[in-house]
Amino acid sequence: MEILFQLTFVASKHNLAYGASLLFVYALAHTVLIFAVGVSTGLAEVFLKSQKIADFSVYAHKVSGALFVLIGIAVFFLMP
C-alpha cells in the first residue's frame, strides 16, 4: 500500500531521478528486512536446538498447562 503512495508522490513531482532514487531506497529497505528475517531465523534455529532450551521448553509446557487447568477450574466455579 505504501508503494502506491510513494508512486503518487513521485508522479506529482515530475522528477524521474528523484522518483528512481525513492524507489531504490524503498527496495533496499525491503531487502534489508528480508535479510534480517533470514539471519534471525538461522539464529533462532540454533538457539532452539540447544539442550538447555529443550529442557526449559518441557518445563514451561507443564507449568503453562497446569496454569491453564487452574484458570479453567477457577472460571468454572467462580462464574455464575
Summary of the structure (lengths in Angstrom):
residues: 80
radius of gyration: 25.0
end to end distance: 47.4
largest distance: 69.0
contacts: 158
relative contact order: 0.06
helix: 91%
strand: 0%
